[in-house]
Amino acid sequence: MNLASLSPPPPPDTAPAPGPVLDPGAARAVIVPLYGDRTMKSGETYVSHADGIVEIVRGLREAPDLLAAGYLFGAHEILREADEWMQQRFGAVVTRLVGDLRQLMRISEQNRIRMANASAEDGPRLQEAQAEAHRRMLLAMVNDVRVVPLRLASRLQTLRYFASVRADAPEFPAARAHFVAGIAEETLDLYAPLANRLGIWQLKWELEDLALRFLDPRSYKQIARALDEKRTERESFIAAARDELHNLLAAAGLKAEVTGRPKHIASIVNKMRSKKLAFNELYDIRGLRVIVDTVDQCYEALALVHQHWAPVGAEFDDYIARPKPNGYQSLHTVVSDTEGRTIEVQIRTAQMHENAELGVAAHWRYKERVGVDRDEDVRTAWLRQLLAWRDEVDRPNEGPALEPAERRIYVLTPQGRVVELPAGATPVDFAYHVHTELGHRCRGARVNGALVPLNTPLANGQTIEIVAAKTGGPSRDWLNPELGFLHSARSRTKVRHWFNLLELEQDAASGRSTIERELQRLGRTAVRLEDLARRLGYASVEALCVAASREEFGLRSIEQALAQSAAAPQEAPPEPIAPQRTAPGGSGGVLVVGVDSLMTGLARCCRPVPPDEITGFVTRGRGVSIHRSDCANAAALALRHPERVIDVTWSGDPEGLYPVDIQVLAQDRQGLLRDVSEVFAREKLNVVGVNTVTVRGEAQMQFTVEVHDASAIRRALLQIRETKGVISARRK
């Protein structure tokens, strides 16, 4: 092929360049003169970085499109029309790979800035959550997932470059120390776990070792010295042990695959820290893995291993007979050779190995202890299978693309924080996810710096900035599904709730005006609205006013209620409790101070529960009615008949059960009642009454539950408030 045809784009009046070709060598030949002596932020030249990427990727897979993309990684930094230029010369697949790689590098830089700013103000859990969100975003945002190992190779090459500079110079340049530390921290937080998930072990261990070398050089050197051997010598020992075990099994007629390598330094340091062990207490510095055909052969191989090498007593685990909770199965044993060097041996069938590497028992799941949604799990398993190229037929150069539509997308705030949204989400959804008030005041949005309409669907990796008003609320147009402003059900619930509250406030103001006009007509302007609400059976003045506005009762009811105002206040009959005595050892729920053998009952209006502050009121013929001290009814009764107020106290009966009313306001949906009831079931609270009604899409529910004390109510309320769609939950 004539390399002149791959030179930079010709002037418009010349003939077009030949069609796309795919030759990694040609890609290097055409891009190296364009790179020249340019250097990256790390100080490494573009040419050496490109050569390093290709060398690492070639060790994984001899794929021409990946290798060409590795050489062209920096094309966008030196060419204005890089996409068009690459499309003409190397085709759509390479162009897409380079574009995705560039995007991942940009996200990586933003992530380092975010994590550097967050380290002082955010806790470790928030930082880990953000690191996990970035891992998911890396898998979700690329068009061709093969770009992920390409990005891993780029990061490994950067760390190798830093290691070579440090090795050649007497002192590592102080000006770049902070920059290198950020690269190393991001590698441990983001890229090494990602390589672990994908099963690219040869990249994982080197990424971890090099990152540890810069972040904790003291521990790195300490373990390196403690090993007493160079890596090549340790690898030679493993190779010899592997051949020895393979010959042993073959002589016994067992067909087995034996693999292994020494444990890397970062893994040793992590295990010593997590299990608080000294170096001489580690038994799995060197490891072998044996893969056979059947379970019986697993135990047969185990017997041969123990006959050949001396087993270390307590270091044996049978995960075949007793699988791990995630389904992982294997035999683990530790043996020592004639020189006392320990070797960990894992024995499993091919099916067990496949499950451990690609199935539900994947090693990274229990090591990292994080959740993964099904789509990401499918992507990860798919990519790991793709990398096992030795067992597959080479695919055409057209890179594979994932067919299933993504259920989630990942976008960034201007500060670099990752926000997870449902696919199809808009800037308004983004604003409500960040903060409800920001959503209410959202008036515009910038995506990657450009103003866009508020109903624009967002895409993976975009940076979103919200333009917000100082005051105001959402637009009713946002609730119109045909206009496409809201995609998230969570956002729609918040908008509807805002308008419901606004309508409630307007109804309350209108109803108050109606009631005040009626009181003025009757000449009873001195009547307190709180008293009127209680006489008409409403829990609050606001509820009374809303009911008046919605004409839920006639104005004549006000006149009838006022006509009974001269009568003594009547309270609901209390719920009886067994007679109490003043004796400290009484077994009932309430003690009446200074009076013996009085019948007591809990008032239904406020339903007191230990350790609520309580007060007693002597009724006519029904003993002492027990109210909470802050009960409005109790205050009214005490004002009219202070002589009948009596001191009471809880007896401290641990077995007593007390009914409590809990009011829940929520956006109505299917399964809401079931979800709230499950909270009471988890807290082992007996529900003795339920009343629910739905008004304009809002469910108003009241539950009567039996509790021993008020702490059970607080726990239940906290969980109910976290239930999807719940707006408020409180004790009546």
HELIX and SHEET records of a PDB file:
HELIX    1   1 LEU A    3  LEU A    6  5                                   4    
HELIX    2   2 PRO A   24  TYR A   35  1                                  12    
HELIX    3   3 TYR A   46  LEU A   60  1                                  15    
HELIX    4   4 PRO A   64  TYR A   71  1                                   8    
HELIX    5   5 ALA A   75  ILE A   78  1                                   4    
HELIX    6   6 ALA A   82  GLU A  121  1                                  40    
HELIX    7   7 PRO A  124  ALA A  140  1                                  17    
HELIX    8   8 VAL A  147  ASP A  168  1                                  22    
HELIX    9   9 ALA A  174  ARG A  176  5                                   3    
HELIX   10  10 ALA A  177  GLU A  186  1                                  10    
HELIX   11  11 THR A  187  TYR A  191  3                                   5    
HELIX   12  12 ALA A  192  LEU A  198  1                                   7    
HELIX   13  13 TRP A  201  LEU A  215  1                                  15    
HELIX   14  14 PRO A  217  ALA A  226  1                                  10    
HELIX   15  15 ARG A  231  ALA A  251  1                                  21    
HELIX   16  16 ILE A  265  LYS A  275  1                                  11    
HELIX   17  17 PHE A  279  GLU A  281  5                                   3    
HELIX   18  18 VAL A  295  HIS A  308  1                                  14    
HELIX   19  19 ALA A  350  LEU A  358  1                                   9    
HELIX   20  20 HIS A  363  GLU A  368  1                                   6    
HELIX   21  21 ARG A  374  LEU A  387  1                                  14    
HELIX   22  22 TRP A  389  ASP A  391  5                                   3    
HELIX   23  23 PRO A  427  VAL A  434  1                                   8    
HELIX   24  24 THR A  436  HIS A  440  1                                   5    
HELIX   25  25 ARG A  476  LEU A  479  5                                   4    
HELIX   26  26 ALA A  489  LEU A  522  1                                  34    
HELIX   27  27 LEU A  529  ARG A  535  1                                   7    
HELIX   28  28 VAL A  541  SER A  549  1                                   9    
HELIX   29  29 ARG A  556  ALA A  563  1                                   8    
HELIX   30  30 ALA A  632  ARG A  640  1                                   9    
HELIX   31  31 PRO A  642  ARG A  644  5                                   3    
HELIX   32  32 LEU A  672  ARG A  682  1                                  11    
HELIX   33  33 ALA A  710  ARG A  721  1                                  12    
SHEET    1   A 5 GLU A 257  PRO A 262  0                                        
SHEET    2   A 5 ARG A 286  VAL A 292 -1                                        
SHEET    3   A 5 THR A 342  THR A 349  1                                        
SHEET    4   A 5 LEU A 331  SER A 336 -1                                        
SHEET    5   A 5 ALA A 310  ASP A 318 -1                                        
SHEET    1   B 2 ARG A 408  LEU A 412  0                                        
SHEET    2   B 2 VAL A 418  PRO A 422 -1                                        
SHEET    1   C 3 ALA A 450  VAL A 452  0                                        
SHEET    2   C 3 CYS A 442  VAL A 447 -1                                        
SHEET    3   C 3 ILE A 464  ALA A 468 -1                                        
SHEET    1   D 5 GLU A 575  GLN A 580  0                                        
SHEET    2   D 5 LEU A 598  LEU A 602 -1                                        
SHEET    3   D 5 VAL A 624  ARG A 628  1                                        
SHEET    4   D 5 ILE A 614  VAL A 618 -1                                        
SHEET    5   D 5 VAL A 645  ILE A 646 -1                                        
SHEET    1   E 2 VAL A 590  VAL A 592  0                                        
SHEET    2   E 2 VAL A 648  TRP A 650 -1                                        
SHEET    1   F 4 ASN A 686  VAL A 695  0                                        
SHEET    2   F 4 GLU A 698  VAL A 707 -1                                        
SHEET    3   F 4 TYR A 658  GLN A 667 -1                                        
SHEET    4   F 4 VAL A 726  ARG A 731 -1                                        
END                                                                             
